[in-house]
C-alpha cells in the first residue's frame, strides 16, 4: 500500500508540474533586462540564439532549495549547447540572498528582483516557477512548481536541448 501511495504522489506531482499556464507558449518573451549579482547584464537581444532557463525562486522556499542542485547541474550539462540559466530571487534584499548563498552556493547566475523586470512580467507569486525561452526568443515552456529532473529535462527538450540521459533514473530516487 505504501508503494502505491508513493507512486500516486509522484504521478500527481508530475501532472501538477506540467499543468502551468500555456498562454505564453509560442509567444515572444517579454522585453527584459537583468543584471546578475556578479554584474553581468542580459537582455532579450544579448541572449538571442541561446536557450534561457529562468528559475523564479526564494531563499525560504523548500522546493526551490530541493531543486537548486538539479538546476545547477542542468545548467552545467547544457551550457555547451547554449543554455543560459538565470535564477531570479523574488522579493528579497541583497543581504538576505548573499547570506543564503554563502551557506548554499549556486553555480548559476543569480538575479535579484530589483535588478530585473522579469518577476513582474511572469507574475511569479509562488515558487519555483520555470520559464524556458528558445533560441528565437519565444517562450517554449513554463512550469509552476517543482517537478524534479524529468520535468525540467522535458522543459529544456521543448526548446531543443536534449541529452541521452532522460533523468528517469534520478527521479525514481526522489
C-alpha atoms as a printed R data frame, in Angstrom:
    type eleno elety resid chain resno      x      y       z
1   ATOM     1    CA   UNK     A     1  0.000  0.000   0.000
2   ATOM     2    CA   UNK     A     2  2.848  2.390   0.858
3   ATOM     3    CA   UNK     A     3  4.479  1.887  -2.564
4   ATOM     4    CA   UNK     A     4  1.117  2.512  -4.237
5   ATOM     5    CA   UNK     A     5  0.715  5.837  -2.363
6   ATOM     6    CA   UNK     A     6  4.260  6.882  -3.294
7   ATOM     7    CA   UNK     A     7  3.612  6.129  -6.969
8   ATOM     8    CA   UNK     A     8  0.338  8.062  -6.853
9   ATOM     9    CA   UNK     A     9  2.058 11.023  -5.188
10  ATOM    10    CA   UNK     A    10  4.782 11.015  -7.849
11  ATOM    11    CA   UNK     A    11  2.203 10.977 -10.670
12  ATOM    12    CA   UNK     A    12  0.288 13.853  -9.045
13  ATOM    13    CA   UNK     A    13  3.485 15.904  -8.646
14  ATOM    14    CA   UNK     A    14  4.481 15.377 -12.278
15  ATOM    15    CA   UNK     A    15  0.973 16.220 -13.519
16  ATOM    16    CA   UNK     A    16  0.938 19.361 -11.382
17  ATOM    17    CA   UNK     A    17  4.339 20.379 -12.721
18  ATOM    18    CA   UNK     A    18  3.079 20.276 -16.295
19  ATOM    19    CA   UNK     A    19 -0.217 21.989 -15.525
20  ATOM    20    CA   UNK     A    20  1.077 25.556 -15.704
21  ATOM    21    CA   UNK     A    21 -0.481 28.198 -17.923
22  ATOM    22    CA   UNK     A    22  0.255 27.649 -21.592
23  ATOM    23    CA   UNK     A    23 -0.981 31.098 -22.601
24  ATOM    24    CA   UNK     A    24  2.564 32.378 -23.203
25  ATOM    25    CA   UNK     A    25  3.831 29.280 -25.017
26  ATOM    26    CA   UNK     A    26  4.980 30.143 -28.532
27  ATOM    27    CA   UNK     A    27  4.774 33.882 -27.863
28  ATOM    28    CA   UNK     A    28  7.837 36.149 -27.882
29  ATOM    29    CA   UNK     A    29  9.305 36.509 -24.413
30  ATOM    30    CA   UNK     A    30  8.562 39.913 -22.900
31  ATOM    31    CA   UNK     A    31 11.309 42.512 -23.351
32  ATOM    32    CA   UNK     A    32 13.531 42.291 -20.319
33  ATOM    33    CA   UNK     A    33 16.798 43.331 -18.789
34  ATOM    34    CA   UNK     A    34 18.603 41.609 -15.949
35  ATOM    35    CA   UNK     A    35 21.784 42.234 -14.013
36  ATOM    36    CA   UNK     A    36 23.351 39.393 -12.035
37  ATOM    37    CA   UNK     A    37 24.941 39.676  -8.607
38  ATOM    38    CA   UNK     A    38 28.279 39.390 -10.446
39  ATOM    39    CA   UNK     A    39 27.394 42.422 -12.595
40  ATOM    40    CA   UNK     A    40 26.671 40.620 -15.885
41  ATOM    41    CA   UNK     A    41 23.896 42.244 -17.924
42  ATOM    42    CA   UNK     A    42 21.425 40.356 -20.079
43  ATOM    43    CA   UNK     A    43 18.603 41.362 -22.422
44  ATOM    44    CA   UNK     A    44 16.493 39.552 -24.988
45  ATOM    45    CA   UNK     A    45 18.887 40.732 -27.679
46  ATOM    46    CA   UNK     A    46 22.040 39.599 -25.867
47  ATOM    47    CA   UNK     A    47 20.526 36.142 -25.364
48  ATOM    48    CA   UNK     A    48 19.213 35.653 -28.907
49  ATOM    49    CA   UNK     A    49 20.485 32.321 -30.216
50  ATOM    50    CA   UNK     A    50 20.695 30.874 -26.689
51  ATOM    51    CA   UNK     A    51 18.185 28.797 -24.750
52  ATOM    52    CA   UNK     A    52 17.329 30.568 -21.500
53  ATOM    53    CA   UNK     A    53 16.077 28.845 -18.362
54  ATOM    54    CA   UNK     A    54 14.531 31.285 -15.900
55  ATOM    55    CA   UNK     A    55 14.087 29.961 -12.383
56  ATOM    56    CA   UNK     A    56 11.996 32.177 -10.094
57  ATOM    57    CA   UNK     A    57 12.854 31.252  -6.512
58  ATOM    58    CA   UNK     A    58 13.194 32.482  -2.939
59  ATOM    59    CA   UNK     A    59 15.581 31.535  -0.134
60  ATOM    60    CA   UNK     A    60 12.699 30.468   2.140
61  ATOM    61    CA   UNK     A    61 11.183 28.111  -0.450
62  ATOM    62    CA   UNK     A    62 11.930 24.480   0.470
63  ATOM    63    CA   UNK     A    63 11.048 23.262  -3.035
64  ATOM    64    CA   UNK     A    64 13.433 25.799  -4.552
65  ATOM    65    CA   UNK     A    65 16.194 24.580  -2.237
66  ATOM    66    CA   UNK     A    66 15.490 20.992  -3.254
67  ATOM    67    CA   UNK     A    67 15.715 21.886  -6.965
68  ATOM    68    CA   UNK     A    68 18.838 24.042  -6.558
69  ATOM    69    CA   UNK     A    69 21.484 21.296  -7.151
70  ATOM    70    CA   UNK     A    70 19.467 19.960 -10.073
71  ATOM    71    CA   UNK     A    71 19.152 23.357 -11.769
72  ATOM    72    CA   UNK     A    72 22.874 23.996 -11.261
73  ATOM    73    CA   UNK     A    73 23.753 20.564 -12.728
74  ATOM    74    CA   UNK     A    74 21.477 21.003 -15.757
75  ATOM    75    CA   UNK     A    75 23.000 24.429 -16.384
76  ATOM    76    CA   UNK     A    76 26.476 22.889 -16.400
77  ATOM    77    CA   UNK     A    77 25.391 19.966 -18.596
78  ATOM    78    CA   UNK     A    78 23.637 22.063 -21.227
79  ATOM    79    CA   UNK     A    79 25.878 25.177 -21.241
80  ATOM    80    CA   UNK     A    80 27.928 23.757 -24.164
81  ATOM    81    CA   UNK     A    81 24.647 23.548 -26.133
82  ATOM    82    CA   UNK     A    82 23.896 27.228 -25.442
83  ATOM    83    CA   UNK     A    83 21.880 27.160 -22.209
84  ATOM    84    CA   UNK     A    84 21.970 30.260 -20.009
85  ATOM    85    CA   UNK     A    85 20.251 29.934 -16.625
86  ATOM    86    CA   UNK     A    86 19.112 32.981 -14.687
87  ATOM    87    CA   UNK     A    87 17.894 32.258 -11.152
88  ATOM    88    CA   UNK     A    88 15.722 35.232 -10.194
89  ATOM    89    CA   UNK     A    89 15.301 35.612  -6.451
90  ATOM    90    CA   UNK     A    90 11.946 37.275  -5.957
91  ATOM    91    CA   UNK     A    91 11.238 39.847  -3.283
92  ATOM    92    CA   UNK     A    92 14.283 39.507  -1.047
93  ATOM    93    CA   UNK     A    93 17.040 42.006  -0.350
94  ATOM    94    CA   UNK     A    94 20.653 41.604  -1.424
95  ATOM    95    CA   UNK     A    95 21.884 40.902   2.120
96  ATOM    96    CA   UNK     A    96 19.440 38.047   2.635
97  ATOM    97    CA   UNK     A    97 20.334 36.453  -0.692
98  ATOM    98    CA   UNK     A    98 24.098 36.843  -0.222
99  ATOM    99    CA   UNK     A    99 23.914 35.321   3.274
100 ATOM   100    CA   UNK     A   100 21.901 32.397   1.891
101 ATOM   101    CA   UNK     A   101 24.374 31.894  -0.975
102 ATOM   102    CA   UNK     A   102 27.311 31.799   1.446
103 ATOM   103    CA   UNK     A   103 25.712 28.788   3.120
104 ATOM   104    CA   UNK     A   104 24.143 27.349  -0.069
105 ATOM   105    CA   UNK     A   105 26.397 28.215  -3.019
106 ATOM   106    CA   UNK     A   106 24.940 28.263  -6.523
107 ATOM   107    CA   UNK     A   107 26.763 27.970  -9.835
108 ATOM   108    CA   UNK     A   108 24.025 29.588 -11.938
109 ATOM   109    CA   UNK     A   109 23.704 33.317 -12.428
110 ATOM   110    CA   UNK     A   110 21.705 34.956  -9.638
111 ATOM   111    CA   UNK     A   111 19.478 37.971 -10.311
112 ATOM   112    CA   UNK     A   112 17.628 39.995  -7.666
113 ATOM   113    CA   UNK     A   113 14.117 41.367  -8.181
114 ATOM   114    CA   UNK     A   114 15.420 44.940  -8.079
115 ATOM   115    CA   UNK     A   115 17.851 44.192 -10.910
116 ATOM   116    CA   UNK     A   116 15.317 42.917 -13.439
117 ATOM   117    CA   UNK     A   117 11.761 43.314 -14.642
118 ATOM   118    CA   UNK     A   118 11.270 39.564 -15.167
119 ATOM   119    CA   UNK     A   119  9.456 38.694 -11.934
120 ATOM   120    CA   UNK     A   120  6.638 41.145 -12.650
121 ATOM   121    CA   UNK     A   121  6.355 40.016 -16.279
122 ATOM   122    CA   UNK     A   122  5.869 36.382 -15.408
123 ATOM   123    CA   UNK     A   123  3.555 37.074 -12.457
124 ATOM   124    CA   UNK     A   124  5.613 34.977 -10.062
125 ATOM   125    CA   UNK     A   125  3.764 34.684  -6.753
126 ATOM   126    CA   UNK     A   126  4.533 31.076  -5.848
127 ATOM   127    CA   UNK     A   127  7.766 29.221  -6.267
128 ATOM   128    CA   UNK     A   128  9.567 27.767  -8.001
129 ATOM   129    CA   UNK     A   129  8.466 28.813 -11.459
130 ATOM   130    CA   UNK     A   130 10.433 27.813 -14.525
131 ATOM   131    CA   UNK     A   131 10.236 29.504 -17.914
132 ATOM   132    CA   UNK     A   132 12.237 28.351 -20.928
133 ATOM   133    CA   UNK     A   133 12.890 30.743 -23.797
134 ATOM   134    CA   UNK     A   134 14.050 29.193 -27.061
135 ATOM   135    CA   UNK     A   135 16.829 30.365 -29.394
136 ATOM   136    CA   UNK     A   136 14.345 32.538 -31.319
137 ATOM   137    CA   UNK     A   137 13.297 34.418 -28.178
138 ATOM   138    CA   UNK     A   138  9.924 32.683 -27.794
139 ATOM   139    CA   UNK     A   139  8.545 31.118 -24.635
140 ATOM   140    CA   UNK     A   140  8.951 27.386 -25.230
141 ATOM   141    CA   UNK     A   141  7.686 26.068 -21.886
142 ATOM   142    CA   UNK     A   142  6.552 27.031 -18.398
143 ATOM   143    CA   UNK     A   143  6.262 25.052 -15.199
144 ATOM   144    CA   UNK     A   144  4.735 26.218 -11.935
145 ATOM   145    CA   UNK     A   145  6.070 24.213  -9.000
146 ATOM   146    CA   UNK     A   146  8.848 21.723  -8.530
147 ATOM   147    CA   UNK     A   147  8.711 18.621 -10.675
148 ATOM   148    CA   UNK     A   148 12.140 17.051 -10.428
149 ATOM   149    CA   UNK     A   149 14.730 16.233 -13.025
150 ATOM   150    CA   UNK     A   150 12.472 14.548 -15.551
151 ATOM   151    CA   UNK     A   151 10.123 17.553 -15.650
152 ATOM   152    CA   UNK     A   152 12.973 20.053 -16.099
153 ATOM   153    CA   UNK     A   153 14.565 17.963 -18.849
154 ATOM   154    CA   UNK     A   154 11.158 17.879 -20.554
155 ATOM   155    CA   UNK     A   155 11.028 21.707 -20.446
156 ATOM   156    CA   UNK     A   156 14.512 22.013 -21.936
157 ATOM   157    CA   UNK     A   157 13.647 19.486 -24.642
158 ATOM   158    CA   UNK     A   158 10.797 21.777 -25.748
159 ATOM   159    CA   UNK     A   159 13.452 24.396 -26.557
160 ATOM   160    CA   UNK     A   160 15.598 21.920 -28.479
161 ATOM   161    CA   UNK     A   161 18.017 20.815 -25.737
162 ATOM   162    CA   UNK     A   162 18.290 17.106 -25.200
163 ATOM   163    CA   UNK     A   163 20.665 14.558 -23.762
164 ATOM   164    CA   UNK     A   164 20.923 10.801 -23.794
165 ATOM   165    CA   UNK     A   165 20.022 10.753 -20.079
166 ATOM   166    CA   UNK     A   166 16.288 11.348 -19.738
167 ATOM   167    CA   UNK     A   167 16.579 11.753 -15.971
168 ATOM   168    CA   UNK     A   168 14.301  8.846 -15.158
169 ATOM   169    CA   UNK     A   169 16.923  7.045 -13.114
170 ATOM   170    CA   UNK     A   170 17.496 10.044 -10.842
171 ATOM   171    CA   UNK     A   171 13.804 10.854 -10.453
172 ATOM   172    CA   UNK     A   172 12.929  7.409  -9.206
173 ATOM   173    CA   UNK     A   173 15.055  8.061  -6.129
174 ATOM   174    CA   UNK     A   174 13.146 11.248  -5.214
